[in-house]
């Protein structure tokens, strides 16, 4: 599937806006970023770059924001239709947000999200 960076970013924002309020209300000091691919060449749909809430002690002013990165190329390579793409982006967002809350991959598998 092909989609330019701007259209893909709009799709990610749309999917983020459709997530339940209770999932996104607690996202404090988190930014969402769209990149083409990881710099290290890994094959990832997304990445949570930060410290999970369950691992934080004091978290104060002046901290750099955590980042949730959605990788465009991996999504486009895996999907054939926009509906599939939206589903995969949704799953990626939920997966990475779960890491922010301290839910690990094993728990995500148990919940059916990984």
C-alpha positions as a LaTeX table, in Angstrom:
\begin{tabular}{lrrr}
\hline
Residue & $x$ (\AA) & $y$ (\AA) & $z$ (\AA) \\
\hline
Unk1 & 0.00 & 0.00 & 0.00 \\
Unk2 & 1.19 & 3.53 & $-0.67$ \\
Unk3 & 0.40 & 6.69 & 1.27 \\
Unk4 & 2.42 & 9.87 & 1.63 \\
Unk5 & 3.71 & 10.98 & 5.01 \\
Unk6 & 1.12 & 13.72 & 5.47 \\
Unk7 & $-1.86$ & 11.48 & 4.77 \\
Unk8 & $-0.45$ & 8.76 & 7.04 \\
Unk9 & 0.04 & 11.25 & 9.86 \\
Unk10 & $-3.58$ & 12.42 & 9.47 \\
Unk11 & $-4.72$ & 8.79 & 9.65 \\
Unk12 & $-2.74$ & 8.29 & 12.88 \\
Unk13 & $-4.29$ & 11.44 & 14.39 \\
Unk14 & $-7.77$ & 10.23 & 13.38 \\
Unk15 & $-7.17$ & 6.85 & 15.03 \\
Unk16 & $-5.77$ & 8.53 & 18.14 \\
Unk17 & $-8.87$ & 10.72 & 18.37 \\
Unk18 & $-11.08$ & 7.61 & 18.27 \\
Unk19 & $-9.44$ & 5.96 & 21.28 \\
Unk20 & $-11.50$ & 5.92 & 24.48 \\
Unk21 & $-11.02$ & 8.95 & 26.73 \\
Unk22 & $-10.08$ & 6.77 & 29.70 \\
Unk23 & $-7.16$ & 5.41 & 27.68 \\
Unk24 & $-5.69$ & 8.77 & 26.69 \\
Unk25 & $-6.64$ & 11.04 & 29.61 \\
Unk26 & $-3.74$ & 9.78 & 31.74 \\
Unk27 & $-1.09$ & 10.35 & 29.06 \\
Unk28 & 0.89 & 13.05 & 30.80 \\
Unk29 & 3.94 & 14.50 & 29.06 \\
Unk30 & 3.70 & 12.14 & 26.06 \\
Unk31 & 4.07 & 13.12 & 22.41 \\
Unk32 & 3.05 & 11.07 & 19.40 \\
Unk33 & 5.48 & 11.00 & 16.50 \\
Unk34 & 5.27 & 9.47 & 13.03 \\
Unk35 & 8.55 & 8.35 & 11.45 \\
Unk36 & 9.23 & 6.38 & 8.30 \\
Unk37 & 11.27 & 3.60 & 9.96 \\
Unk38 & 13.50 & 3.01 & 12.99 \\
Unk39 & 17.05 & 4.33 & 12.54 \\
Unk40 & 18.52 & 0.99 & 13.64 \\
Unk41 & 16.70 & $-0.92$ & 10.87 \\
Unk42 & 14.46 & $-2.94$ & 13.18 \\
Unk43 & 11.11 & $-4.07$ & 11.79 \\
Unk44 & 8.70 & $-2.33$ & 14.16 \\
Unk45 & 5.20 & $-0.91$ & 13.88 \\
Unk46 & 5.71 & 1.34 & 16.86 \\
Unk47 & 7.82 & 2.10 & 19.90 \\
Unk48 & 7.25 & 3.52 & 23.35 \\
Unk49 & 10.29 & 5.61 & 24.25 \\
Unk50 & 10.03 & 6.55 & 27.89 \\
Unk51 & 9.63 & 5.32 & 31.44 \\
Unk52 & 6.41 & 3.48 & 32.27 \\
Unk53 & 4.23 & 4.90 & 35.02 \\
Unk54 & 4.86 & 1.77 & 37.08 \\
Unk55 & 8.63 & 2.47 & 37.03 \\
Unk56 & 8.56 & 6.16 & 37.87 \\
Unk57 & 9.41 & 7.71 & 41.17 \\
Unk58 & 9.18 & 11.46 & 41.13 \\
Unk59 & 8.28 & 12.87 & 37.76 \\
Unk60 & 8.57 & 16.59 & 37.72 \\
Unk61 & 8.90 & 19.69 & 35.67 \\
Unk62 & 11.64 & 19.87 & 33.11 \\
Unk63 & 11.41 & 16.23 & 32.09 \\
Unk64 & 11.58 & 15.56 & 28.37 \\
Unk65 & 8.31 & 14.05 & 27.15 \\
Unk66 & 7.96 & 10.35 & 26.55 \\
Unk67 & 7.40 & 9.49 & 22.91 \\
Unk68 & 5.12 & 7.05 & 21.17 \\
Unk69 & 6.46 & 6.52 & 17.68 \\
Unk70 & 4.40 & 5.05 & 14.84 \\
Unk71 & 6.44 & 3.79 & 11.89 \\
Unk72 & 4.88 & 4.43 & 8.50 \\
Unk73 & 6.80 & 2.00 & 6.27 \\
Unk74 & 6.10 & $-1.10$ & 8.37 \\
Unk75 & 2.40 & $-0.32$ & 8.42 \\
Unk76 & 2.18 & 0.33 & 4.71 \\
Unk77 & 4.12 & $-2.85$ & 3.88 \\
Unk78 & 1.82 & $-4.96$ & 6.06 \\
Unk79 & $-1.51$ & $-3.61$ & 4.84 \\
Unk80 & $-3.33$ & $-3.80$ & 1.53 \\
Unk81 & $-6.35$ & $-1.59$ & 2.25 \\
Unk82 & $-6.99$ & 1.57 & 4.24 \\
Unk83 & $-9.30$ & $-0.41$ & 6.54 \\
Unk84 & $-6.46$ & $-2.83$ & 7.35 \\
Unk85 & $-4.12$ & 0.12 & 7.83 \\
Unk86 & $-6.51$ & 1.81 & 10.26 \\
Unk87 & $-6.90$ & $-1.42$ & 12.23 \\
Unk88 & $-3.12$ & $-1.92$ & 12.44 \\
Unk89 & $-2.47$ & 1.71 & 13.46 \\
Unk90 & $-5.20$ & 1.41 & 16.12 \\
Unk91 & $-3.60$ & $-1.76$ & 17.49 \\
Unk92 & $-0.16$ & $-0.14$ & 17.47 \\
Unk93 & $-1.40$ & 2.92 & 19.36 \\
Unk94 & $-3.13$ & 0.79 & 21.99 \\
Unk95 & $-0.03$ & $-1.42$ & 22.31 \\
Unk96 & 2.35 & 1.51 & 22.83 \\
Unk97 & $-0.02$ & 3.34 & 25.18 \\
Unk98 & $-0.23$ & 0.15 & 27.22 \\
Unk99 & 3.55 & 0.24 & 27.63 \\
Unk100 & 3.22 & 3.79 & 29.01 \\
Unk101 & 0.88 & 2.41 & 31.68 \\
Unk102 & 3.33 & $-0.39$ & 32.48 \\
Unk103 & 1.51 & $-3.23$ & 30.73 \\
Unk104 & 4.17 & $-5.55$ & 29.33 \\
Unk105 & 4.09 & $-7.72$ & 26.21 \\
Unk106 & 3.05 & $-10.85$ & 28.14 \\
Unk107 & 0.03 & $-9.03$ & 29.58 \\
Unk108 & $-0.74$ & $-7.61$ & 26.13 \\
Unk109 & $-0.74$ & $-11.13$ & 24.70 \\
Unk110 & $-3.11$ & $-12.26$ & 27.45 \\
Unk111 & $-5.39$ & $-9.34$ & 26.61 \\
Unk112 & $-5.21$ & $-10.11$ & 22.88 \\
Unk113 & $-3.38$ & $-6.90$ & 21.91 \\
Unk114 & $-0.03$ & $-8.34$ & 20.86 \\
\hline
\end{tabular}
